[in-house]
Amino acid sequence: MTTRLVVKAYVSKEEHESWLGFCKAHKVSSSEALRAAIRKLSGYPKAVNPNNFVAVPEQPDRARKRIYLRLSESEFDKVSMCAKFEGTSITQWFVNLTRARLTREPQYGMNELFVLGESCRQLAAIGTNLNQVAKRLNSHRDPLATYDVLIAVQEMEQLKDEIYAHLSHVRATMLSNRERWLLK
């Protein structure tokens, strides 16, 4: 158990009223606001910026720590409804919520993953078709329309590259939902 110490300060009536007004405006207790001020001014503990966490896909994080969470009955009912709607367990719903907050990256439920998977399949088919059209245009060049064909082929190849880059990003996002990667 951590030892907790008391900090005292004598202030004027005006300073005290100003402090209480500040705490009320920020909806925090006087103690919470004072602790936050001490941490900020003293630099201890170092503040952690949640925007700095990123998932490292090459390093799966297999270690698990158990936490216990007590919810009111109405909170539990709402969480259960949300998890059911997203096609996940309550535990996975909390894991997704935590990872989304820490990494600022979306975490998808089963419904979204299915839709993203279908979208990737269709985009991959479009990319394949574009590649086939570009190859066919390259092989049957009309000497009169060579310039137009070259422009069309370049545009198709650029579009194909953009599609594959998008697919790569979406697949990585989907994988981050399936595996729990190490956060750094």
KAZIVEN-V21405 format. One record per run of one state. SS is the DSSP state (H for helix, E for strand, L for the rest). FROM is the first residue (numbers start at 1). TO is the last residue. Records with the same first field share a line. If there is no record, write none. Layout:
# KAZIVEN-V21405
SS: FROM-TO + FROM-TO
This chain:
# KAZIVEN-V21405
L: 1-12 + 26-29 + 43-49 + 53-54 + 61-72 + 87-89 + 104-109 + 140-142 + 179-180 + 184-184
H: 13-25 + 30-42 + 50-52 + 73-86 + 90-103 + 110-139 + 143-178
E: 55-60 + 181-183
